[in-house]
């Protein structure tokens, strides 16, 4: 019985680790897309300033 309980825990742990890695991957891709948006916004603002100078 003890071996079975350990095995169950290991399986649960694996599942939790999988979820955590999935979540961190999602968070990383979200952060990257946010960063890209920020960069685009900054670039747009710089272009607007340049147009004003013209």
N, CA, C and O atoms as a DFTB+ gen file, in Angstrom:
216 C
 N C O
     1  1       0.830      -1.203       0.000
     2  2       0.000       0.000       0.000
     3  2       0.868       1.258       0.000
     4  3       0.557       2.251      -0.657
     5  1       1.961       1.185       0.754
     6  2       2.802       2.371       0.865
     7  2       3.356       2.764      -0.507
     8  3       3.402       3.944      -0.855
     9  1       3.777       1.753      -1.280
    10  2       4.324       2.033      -2.605
    11  2       3.280       2.688      -3.498
    12  3       3.596       3.589      -4.275
    13  1       2.032       2.233      -3.385
    14  2       0.966       2.812      -4.199
    15  2       0.760       4.281      -3.855
    16  3       0.601       5.118      -4.743
    17  1       0.765       4.587      -2.572
    18  2       0.557       5.972      -2.141
    19  2       1.672       6.853      -2.689
    20  3       1.424       7.957      -3.175
    21  1       2.901       6.354      -2.607
    22  2       4.029       7.136      -3.124
    23  2       3.864       7.374      -4.624
    24  3       4.106       8.472      -5.125
    25  1       3.446       6.322      -5.327
    26  2       3.273       6.440      -6.771
    27  2       2.217       7.488      -7.095
    28  3       2.396       8.294      -8.007
    29  1       1.109       7.476      -6.342
    30  2       0.046       8.456      -6.561
    31  2       0.561       9.863      -6.349
    32  3       0.247      10.770      -7.121
    33  1       1.357      10.047      -5.295
    34  2       1.905      11.375      -5.022
    35  2       2.797      11.826      -6.167
    36  3       2.749      12.977      -6.599
    37  1       3.615      10.893      -6.651
    38  2       4.539      11.248      -7.727
    39  2       3.748      11.689      -8.963
    40  3       4.112      12.656      -9.633
    41  1       2.670      10.970      -9.251
    42  2       1.845      11.308     -10.417
    43  2       1.232      12.697     -10.237
    44  3       1.209      13.499     -11.170
    45  1       0.738      12.970      -9.038
    46  2       0.162      14.287      -8.763
    47  2       1.203      15.372      -8.916
    48  3       0.939      16.434      -9.478
    49  1       2.400      15.090      -8.404
    50  2       3.489      16.065      -8.498
    51  2       3.801      16.358      -9.961
    52  3       3.983      17.509     -10.358
    53  1       3.856      15.286     -10.755
    54  2       4.174      15.460     -12.172
    55  2       3.122      16.354     -12.825
    56  3       3.434      17.230     -13.631
    57  1       1.851      16.102     -12.448
    58  2       0.765      16.885     -13.030
    59  2       0.903      18.356     -12.634
    60  3       0.732      19.254     -13.458
    61  1       1.214      18.581     -11.361
    62  2       1.364      19.955     -10.870
    63  2       2.514      20.644     -11.596
    64  3       2.390      21.791     -12.026
    65  1       3.639      19.932     -11.729
    66  2       4.796      20.516     -12.416
    67  2       4.439      20.851     -13.858
    68  3       4.837      21.889     -14.387
    69  1       3.679      19.947     -14.489
    70  2       3.275      20.175     -15.877
    71  2       2.424      21.441     -15.975
    72  3       2.629      22.275     -16.857
    73  1       1.458      21.572     -15.045
    74  2       0.593      22.750     -15.037
    75  2       1.417      24.013     -14.838
    76  3       1.213      25.015     -15.524
    77  1       2.350      23.956     -13.894
    78  2       3.174      25.127     -13.590
    79  2       3.998      25.523     -14.809
    80  3       4.094      26.704     -15.141
    81  1       4.594      24.533     -15.477
    82  2       5.427      24.855     -16.641
    83  2       4.554      25.429     -17.756
    84  3       4.954      26.372     -18.439
    85  1       3.354      24.853     -17.940
    86  2       2.437      25.372     -18.947
    87  2       2.090      26.820     -18.632
    88  3       2.111      27.686     -19.506
    89  1       1.768      27.065     -17.356
    90  2       1.363      28.408     -16.945
    91  2       2.493      29.404     -17.167
    92  3       2.266      30.509     -17.660
    93  1       3.711      29.012     -16.802
    94  2       4.841      29.940     -16.953
    95  2       5.110      30.198     -18.436
    96  3       5.480      31.309     -18.816
    97  1       4.924      29.176     -19.273
    98  2       5.099      29.379     -20.715
    99  2       4.077      30.390     -21.222
   100  3       4.415      31.303     -21.975
   101  1       2.814      30.217     -20.798
   102  2       1.765      31.137     -21.214
   103  2       2.095      32.549     -20.746
   104  3       1.955      33.518     -21.492
   105  1       2.542      32.646     -19.479
   106  2       2.843      33.964     -18.923
   107  2       3.989      34.612     -19.693
   108  3       3.967      35.813     -19.967
   109  1       4.989      33.804     -20.039
   110  2       6.134      34.341     -20.784
   111  2       5.691      34.852     -22.150
   112  3       6.099      35.937     -22.564
   113  1       4.867      34.088     -22.851
   114  2       4.430      34.518     -24.179
   115  2       3.566      35.769     -24.055
   116  3       3.632      36.655     -24.908
   117  1       2.748      35.847     -22.987
   118  2       1.938      37.049     -22.771
   119  2       2.843      38.243     -22.523
   120  3       2.618      39.324     -23.067
   121  1       3.868      38.048     -21.702
   122  2       4.795      39.142     -21.394
   123  2       5.490      39.605     -22.669
   124  3       5.678      40.802     -22.883
   125  1       5.869      38.650     -23.515
   126  2       6.547      39.001     -24.771
   127  2       5.613      39.819     -25.658
   128  3       6.033      40.817     -26.243
   129  1       4.347      39.404     -25.763
   130  2       3.418      40.150     -26.616
   131  2       3.164      41.531     -26.025
   132  3       3.039      42.503     -26.770
   133  1       3.086      41.635     -24.689
   134  2       2.931      42.945     -24.051
   135  2       4.118      43.827     -24.396
   136  3       3.961      45.000     -24.735
   137  1       5.314      43.243     -24.306
   138  2       6.532      43.992     -24.614
   139  2       6.489      44.503     -26.051
   140  3       6.812      45.661     -26.316
   141  1       6.088      43.631     -26.976
   142  2       6.015      44.030     -28.381
   143  2       5.042      45.187     -28.543
   144  3       5.319      46.142     -29.269
   145  1       3.895      45.101     -27.863
   146  2       2.915      46.185     -27.952
   147  2       3.513      47.477     -27.425
   148  3       3.367      48.533     -28.041
   149  1       4.195      47.393     -26.271
   150  2       4.822      48.589     -25.698
   151  2       5.805      49.192     -26.691
   152  3       5.823      50.405     -26.897
   153  1       6.621      48.342     -27.305
   154  2       7.623      48.830     -28.266
   155  2       6.921      49.510     -29.441
   156  3       7.356      50.565     -29.903
   157  1       5.830      48.900     -29.924
   158  2       5.098      49.492     -31.045
   159  2       4.533      50.850     -30.657
   160  3       4.585      51.798     -31.441
   161  1       3.986      50.943     -29.433
   162  2       3.407      52.209     -28.976
   163  2       4.488      53.279     -28.895
   164  3       4.287      54.413     -29.330
   165  1       5.634      52.908     -28.337
   166  2       6.747      53.862     -28.227
   167  2       7.180      54.315     -29.618
   168  3       7.413      55.502     -29.849
   169  1       7.286      53.360     -30.542
   170  2       7.700      53.696     -31.907
   171  2       6.679      54.629     -32.546
   172  3       7.053      55.582     -33.230
   173  1       5.390      54.363     -32.328
   174  2       4.350      55.229     -32.882
   175  2       4.479      56.635     -32.326
   176  3       4.383      57.611     -33.070
   177  1       4.696      56.745     -31.024
   178  2       4.836      58.067     -30.408
   179  2       6.032      58.804     -30.985
   180  3       5.950      60.003     -31.250
   181  1       7.138      58.104     -31.181
   182  2       8.330      58.745     -31.749
   183  2       8.041      59.219     -33.166
   184  3       8.452      60.311     -33.559
   185  1       7.332      58.393     -33.931
   186  2       6.989      58.786     -35.302
   187  2       6.104      60.024     -35.294
   188  3       6.271      60.912     -36.130
   189  1       5.164      60.090     -34.356
   190  2       4.273      61.252     -34.268
   191  2       5.086      62.504     -33.978
   192  3       4.863      63.554     -34.579
   193  1       6.037      62.382     -33.044
   194  2       6.867      63.544     -32.704
   195  2       7.663      63.991     -33.927
   196  3       7.810      65.186     -34.181
   197  1       8.172      63.023     -34.675
   198  2       8.947      63.340     -35.868
   199  2       8.065      64.070     -36.885
   200  3       8.492      65.037     -37.515
   201  1       6.832      63.590     -37.030
   202  2       5.908      64.229     -37.973
   203  2       5.615      65.657     -37.528
   204  3       5.494      66.555     -38.361
   205  1       5.502      65.869     -36.227
   206  2       5.238      67.212     -35.717
   207  2       6.396      68.140     -36.064
   208  3       6.196      69.297     -36.434
   209  1       7.615      67.607     -35.938
   210  2       8.791      68.436     -36.226
   211  2       8.810      68.840     -37.697
   212  3       9.236      69.944     -38.036
   213  1       8.352      67.948     -38.565
   214  2       8.301      68.275     -39.991
   215  2       7.246      69.354     -40.196
   216  3       7.023      69.792     -41.325
